């Protein structure tokens, strides 16, 4: 196989481990040791990496790749992202489990069914998955990928439906009026006038 046509990132190479060419690799698979089950892994530039040996090590796996036999060669690979083609991944997941690659490009519909945008990326900064959505007439917005904010996902039909209130796109009708508790976020901050305040 050559460079994947529909790449899905499976891992990223970290630091060298020892002097025999082994590398620490952070995997994005459910079972980190399953990384070897997907066959050759590919870098963005098309280079292929065949796993010869893999073992667990704390939060990563230690991998020996074919053709990488010393520390210098291993250090040169640090930061390399590893991919497989989407066709290599199974489709037998749970009903509410999705590959990020399958979500990117889906149309975004509001609660009335009208198309309002498109999913351009899926991020996870540690607090859960977030959809990066481009809405018509706006720059991108981030929407939490939760059941409340995204109650329906249809990969086959090519859309996700969002609840605009739960997604934070419209003000909640039950929200307090500004100033009810003495704070108006649109008002000028207190402080000396020469520092931008209202004193």
Secondary structure, 3 states (H helix, E strand, C coil): CCCCCCEEEEEEEEEEECCCCEEEEEECCCCHHHHHHHCCEECCCCCEECEEEEEEECCEEEEEECCCCCHHHHHCCCCCEEEEEHHHCCCCCCCCCCCHHHHCCCEEECCCCCEEEEEEEEEECCCCEEEEEEECCCCEEEEECCCCCCCEEECCCCEEECCCCCCCCCCCCCCCCCCCCCCCCCCCCCCCHHHCCCC
